[in-house]
Amino acid sequence: ATANRGSGEFNDLIGLFTNTLALRFQPDQDTTVAAWLTHVRERVLHAHAHQGLPFDEVVSAVAPPRTPAHSPRFQNF
C-alpha cells in the first residue's frame, strides 16, 4: 500500500489515502537472493512511479481469471 499523496491538492486534507500497488512476481530457482532483491526493488520503484492508478483499474486492465475462492489481490497464476 502507498500513501497516495503525490498531488498538492491533497496536502490540506485530513485522512488516510491509500492505494494498493499491484506487483506480480514469478520466482526462478536459479536466481540468487541478491539478484531477486534487485528485481523486486526495480518492480516496486516502477509501481511507485504509477501509484496514481487505482487498483480497481489495474485489475480491469489486466483482467486476470477470477474466482470467488480468494481475493484478486493474492492469486497464483
C-alpha positions in Angstrom: 0.0 0.0 0.0 1.1 3.5 -0.6 0.1 6.9 1.0 -1.1 8.3 -2.4 -0.4 11.9 -1.5 1.6 12.8 -4.6 -0.7 15.7 -5.6 -0.6 19.0 -3.9 -4.4 19.3 -3.7 -4.4 16.6 -1.0 -2.0 18.3 1.3 -4.6 20.2 3.4 -7.0 17.2 3.7 -7.1 15.1 6.8 -7.3 11.3 6.5 -5.6 8.3 5.1 -5.5 8.0 1.3 -4.1 4.6 0.5 -3.8 2.8 -2.8 -2.7 -0.8 -3.3 0.2 -1.3 -5.7 -0.2 -4.4 -7.8 3.1 -6.4 -8.1 3.5 -9.7 -10.0 6.5 -11.9 -9.4 7.5 -15.3 -10.7 10.3 -16.8 -8.7 13.1 -18.6 -10.5 15.0 -21.3 -8.6 18.3 -20.3 -10.4 18.2 -16.7 -9.3 20.4 -15.6 -6.4 19.0 -13.8 -3.5 20.9 -10.6 -4.4 19.5 -10.7 -8.0 16.0 -11.4 -6.7 16.1 -8.5 -4.3 17.4 -6.2 -7.1 14.5 -7.4 -9.3 11.9 -6.8 -6.5 13.4 -3.3 -5.9 13.0 -2.4 -9.6 9.4 -3.6 -9.7 8.5 -1.7 -6.5 10.1 1.6 -7.8 8.2 1.2 -11.1 5.0 0.6 -9.2 5.5 3.7 -7.1 6.0 5.7 -10.3 2.5 4.7 -11.3 0.8 4.8 -7.9 -1.9 7.2 -9.0 -3.7 4.5 -11.0 -6.4 3.0 -8.8 -6.1 -0.8 -8.0 -9.6 -1.5 -9.5 -8.5 -0.1 -12.8 -5.3 -2.2 -12.8 -7.4 -5.3 -12.2 -9.8 -4.4 -15.0 -6.9 -3.7 -17.4 -5.1 -7.0 -16.6 -8.3 -9.0 -16.5 -6.9 -11.9 -14.5 -9.0 -15.1 -14.2 -11.3 -14.5 -11.2 -12.6 -17.0 -8.7 -14.6 -16.3 -5.5 -12.2 -18.7 -3.7 -9.7 -15.9 -2.9 -9.1 -12.1 -3.2 -7.9 -10.7 -6.5 -5.0 -9.2 -4.6 -3.5 -12.6 -3.9 -3.7 -15.2 -6.7 -1.4 -17.8 -8.1 -1.2 -17.9 -11.9 
